[in-house]
Amino acid sequence: MTLYEELKARGLIAQVTDEALISEMINNGKATFYIGYDCTADSLTAGHFVALTMMKRLQQTGNKPIALIGGGTTMIGDPSGRTDMRKMLTREDIEYNAACFKRQMERFIEFGEGKAQMVNNADWLLDLNYVNLLREVGACFSVNNMLRADCYKQRMEKGLSFLEFNYMIMQSYDFYHLFQSHGCNMQFGGNDQWSNMLGGTELIRRKLGKDAHCMTITLLTDAQGNKMGKTAGNAVWLDPNKTSPFDFYQYWRNVGDQDVIKCLRMLTFLPLEQIDEMAQWQDARINEAKEVLAYELTEMVHGTEEAGKARKAAKALFAGGVGDENMPTTTLTAAQLDNGRIGILTLMTICGLSKSNGEARRLVQQGGVFVDDQKVDAPDVSFTEEQLRKGLKLRKGKKIYHKAIL
């Protein structure tokens, strides 16, 4: 099986231009490709997994990745899949986020001379002269075609700002610039980016001729990526300070039965033959497949030691243990108690299991809060200093565990 055939067998390829040429270049290590990351937060999320592992797969076979940090495009904001305009960030925020991204990407790809490169589109986009851009690039785009693009349709219903309308042109210019300056001949992105990415391919061919070898591949990351990226209303971060290795492991351990094989194919580097065998597992063995998925991905992001700790802690919880030292823990002080007690709503908020007392109250009323495996029946329940000194095991829903101790 060639690499391109494997990518298709893993369910990674959604749409392509020039499939025969793409296949030949990827299989022979001739692709210099980029994937873009807008720096809207200071950590990547589980939703970036497909793109990160794709870069790793291709680099392992001799292809050259370019990680494009969207320092310039982040200042505009991608309207794809959005019903409102993104928060405007300062250049300092974006540069800080980019530095965080690189540290996390180094877990997946190797940077250096002749290896992967990281570039920031702020280096060329922010210096563009607006009138020159309109003359050089604007003439290559049809407004009628742009308005038909999926990335704009949802926003058109509520109002699309002119700022966001320019995003497609900026993203297209990225590919044009990288093609000329870095020999980048291929771009990858989520399937929801198809219209934006085609704009880059067309721009290169209109400016440099139809024989310019520039290709576009989109990955099946739109709906699946959104599912991977969030759980219980919160993002699943790759930064251990935002999502602990234990919580990260637990998230993947608790994926739906219908998704576990799909995630194993798309996200892990296990041989397809092994995954095909696991696809035949039923009943209790499905949970075994989830444990394999959780361990593989936690090891990839957090290392072997942390993955082992998370697996041990998860098994202890499943076996009914009171709590493992590897469980995410919040240590409280006596000053946080009120007359030697603390209410469940305050405790949930302090431990980061809810954003506010109001949210915690709703969780309790919906029957989704447990302490030491006992359901909390009322929002006015409180706990003593003595109980806290022994340690309390909190659970939100079926998946999220936390320990509180004084």
NORTAHU-V617548 format. One record per residue. PSI is psi in whole degrees, 0 to 359 (none if undefined). Layout:
<<PSI> <PSI>>
//
This chain:
<<127> <167> <316> <320> <323> <319> <319> <320> <331> <357> <30> <337> <128> <297> <149> <158> <149> <55> <317> <317> <319> <313> <314> <317> <316> <315> <333> <13> <29> <2> <131> <109> <156> <151> <133> <146> <111> <137> <65> <354> <172> <17> <146> <162> <175> <336> <343> <358> <315> <315> <318> <315> <330> <317> <319> <315> <314> <323> <323> <339> <20> <355> <157> <117> <147> <117> <110> <114> <126> <60> <328> <312> <332> <334> <348> <308> <123> <124> <354> <127> <14> <146> <353> <170> <143> <156> <136> <127> <154> <164> <327> <318> <315> <318> <322> <314> <321> <319> <322> <319> <315> <318> <321> <324> <331> <347> <339> <317> <158> <120> <153> <180> <123> <6> <218> <149> <150> <127> <159> <120> <353> <332> <336> <328> <321> <344> <2> <140> <127> <315> <318> <321> <317> <318> <320> <321> <319> <325> <345> <356> <135> <123> <322> <315> <321> <318> <340> <351> <141> <326> <343> <342> <312> <321> <333> <330> <325> <353> <115> <122> <154> <329> <308> <330> <333> <351> <317> <320> <319> <315> <321> <320> <328> <311> <318> <314> <313> <327> <317> <322> <335> <6> <27> <119> <5> <144> <140> <151> <174> <154> <334> <352> <5> <313> <314> <318> <323> <327> <321> <316> <315> <323> <314> <315> <327> <324> <325> <359> <149> <344> <359> <123> <87> <131> <155> <134> <131> <147> <154> <71> <2> <285> <315> <319> <322> <322> <320> <329> <338> <150> <137> <34> <359> <148> <147> <101> <155> <344> <120> <341> <344> <319> <112> <156> <324> <311> <324> <313> <314> <324> <311> <329> <337> <19> <158> <150> <324> <347> <344> <316> <320> <316> <322> <318> <313> <325> <335> <171> <17> <145> <144> <328> <320> <319> <321> <323> <319> <333> <342> <350> <147> <166> <237> <333> <342> <321> <327> <320> <323> <323> <322> <314> <311> <316> <314> <315> <323> <321> <320> <321> <319> <356> <165> <317> <312> <325> <320> <318> <317> <318> <318> <316> <319> <320> <322> <319> <318> <327> <359> <15> <155> <329> <137> <154> <344> <356> <142> <131> <139> <128> <121> <162> <161> <332> <340> <356> <157> <106> <43> <12> <163> <135> <155> <325> <315> <319> <317> <319> <316> <322> <359> <16> <352> <156> <341> <166> <326> <317> <319> <320> <316> <320> <318> <313> <333> <0> <25> <14> <131> <143> <123> <44> <11> <131> <136> <117> <341> <148> <351> <9> <140> <168> <148> <166> <321> <317> <319> <326> <328> <336> <134> <134> <113> <144> <131> <117> <214> <350> <334> <118> <152> <148> <136> <132> <146> <none>>
//
